[in-house]
């Protein structure tokens, strides 16, 4: 508005009057809000017409006080905004300026202390429950105002970013390793969330449903130091096998019964069906990362035990020697287990058994050597006897007949 002297805007950003000599309307001094510095003397600015663009150096500027009067000496030569109307557009202009600053790589705000070192960083996905956690979002995706909202509180800047129909939380990260460590589960005061959750996927009707193939894509291979089960995890490997053969948990039960020969009315078949239903609902409806759930791991191991027992004998499944994974703190006779000591004792017995076996084999080898030596010595003696007939042993002639009879007896 030409020729009007009023108070400047009450905003924290720097305000200037920039000289544009030769203005057709005689308004040679135009109001500007300085948002971000691009380089030495190039700034991202806003105009009284609510435009946001880049302003360049070699311009004459007049600093303006915050919420103070415009210079009276320039009355009638200034193109300045209406404060009420501009303040309604203030938030939108600031958002546009920040989006442009991201594209241009600006890191310092107007009014930053002299000599302050600008901290660079990258915008990364901060949702730990997402498969994209830690991924870098390029600046080209952040310039779209419709898909980006900037949040700032207590010196912390975040973004809400829309990508492929999903909303992600972004954070400006400078030290990725340290930032990732702060996001790990179980850290006091952290915001890592629960790694046992996958998503909340719904059909067009609003029904919660997550397919097996999609769930496998979202699963994470997480290791827990206090994992209660012994041995490797089995749940994800089992589900991948079902998926690779084109199956789904809804049809896998019938397929298994048909091919295995297990009776539909047997106790093993009923237990198998119920366990598959538990696994299917946890995955499809509850949408949990079942590979990180100890309870579902136990369910999966029982499913695999039934399959092994049926493979042994479909008519009479037996479950011998299947208690290794399910062993508790009490053994089968009620005695308390000392797992570490028992494992050490078993290792010592194994070493002793190897020693005894080696000793036995050594003795057998020595005996075999002695037998071979004796056989060789006897063979040498026989050869000597044949060479010298005088050394042949004299044999006594055996008397013929028995006791005398008749006259000879008398």
C-alpha angles and dihedrals in degrees: 000000000000124000097000118131112203140141121292124244121286097230132125095235122093117266124204142176108228119201118233105177117209098030108173092229094047092249099129097165118066126191118241136183111213110215112164134004113232097186139328098323105354117105140179105238143175127224134211087261089062093250121148119205144127119285121200138214129264088070127126109236133186116203116230127209120241111260090351134123121281114247107281091210090068096051111144092019100073130095102204134163132250103256096216095049094044094049089057088058094039097098093048093048091049092050091050091049092051091049090051090046091056091053091048092046096242115169106170127070126219112273095029113154115269112264094019110147113233113232115222123206147151130252109241135179106264099188103110092192090060125090087227093060109145095012116141116241109213120235091243089066092050097058094073105099093199093061102039134067122179120218124191128181132159092349094308118119123203137165138215106218127187116214127166091345094307127108116227132187113232129198130192104244126192101166106038097184093051092043092051091049090054089054096054118118121266097025110139110250093007127132100218094129124205116316090200092074124086111182144294105258119174135183122239088267090058096252116142109243134150122183124227096244093049091047092053089054091054097046120106128210099233124172120210121200092213096046104153099212126084121228130020124325115266107181100082094041090052092050092047090053091052091049096046091059091054095254137128132208090251092063102025095086095057091045092052094049092049095050100036099049094232113153116250092225097049122113091240091055092051092048091047092052093049093049091050089051091053090051093046096050092046089054104035104034107020088037095211128164092248092186088070097046118097093201093054090045088059090049091051093049090053090051090053091047090054090050092052092047091050091049088056095050122349093193097048110019113200125200103199118155093009096119099089095094094039099047113133133192093284124062128221094276095047098262121142114250125232097192099182094047092045090052090050091048091050090051091051091049089049090053092047091049090053090050093050091047091051091048092050092049090049092052092047089050091051092050090049090052091052092049091050090049092051093049090052092050094051091049090054091052092053091052090053092051093052091051094052112042092186089068092060113121118250114238123209116239114241115236116244125233134011135259116342118256138191119009092349089059092052 
